[in-house]
Amino acid sequence: MTTIGILGLQGAFREHAKSVEACGKNALIIKRKEQLDEVDGLIIPGGESTTMRRLIDRYDFFEALKKFGQSGKPIFGTCAGLILLATDINGSDRNHLGLMDMVVERNAFGRQRESFETPLEIKGVADDFEAVFIRAPYILEVKNDTEVLATYGDKIVAARQGHYLTAAFHPELTDDLRMVQYFVQMVEEKRLASA
């Protein structure tokens, strides 16, 4: 059976695990890098990207996460997870995992009190997804092989590049499973292709 890992260092990883299980798949909260060998796909949840990077370094996850992505196994980065995946962060000369070709803007919609919910049309997912934005980033720029899945105003808030999927919002904080189901489908297609 398909097993999807959720990086369990910070953020709403338990909520992501519940969403994966509600889609009928196994969820494994990843606390040690060796557990990455047991999963078919990985969700990097929201949180605070600088803190998450410190925890990734402290618990020696950095190379293992890069290797996981480079192996072709799907990764879904939400909110801070989106920032961790980006090759470029606006205003910074450093990135984190640098796996997905995009330029991101951190805390782009304001601070915690500016958090909001809005219906979004997400290509291939839903016409009316209720998206929860909390201190959210957005994507300033993507490369040619990256598909923009959703925008809010003129800002890119969801995208896919091959086996990488990102969302600036928190699908795990709603009862709507369609975004997680989209990622589950990506993972299952990869499993079938690799079998």
Buried (B, 14 or more C-beta within 10 A) or exposed (E): EBBBBBBBBBBBBBBBBBBBEEBEBBBBBBEEBEBBEEBBBBBBBBBBBEEBBEBBEEEEBBEBBBEBBEEEBBBBBBBBBBBBBBBBBEEEEEBBBBBBBBBBBBBBBEEEEEBEBEEBEBBEBBEEBBBBBBBBBBBBEBEEEBEBBBBBEEBBBBBBBBBBBBBBBBBBBBEBBBBBBBBBBBBBEBBEEEE
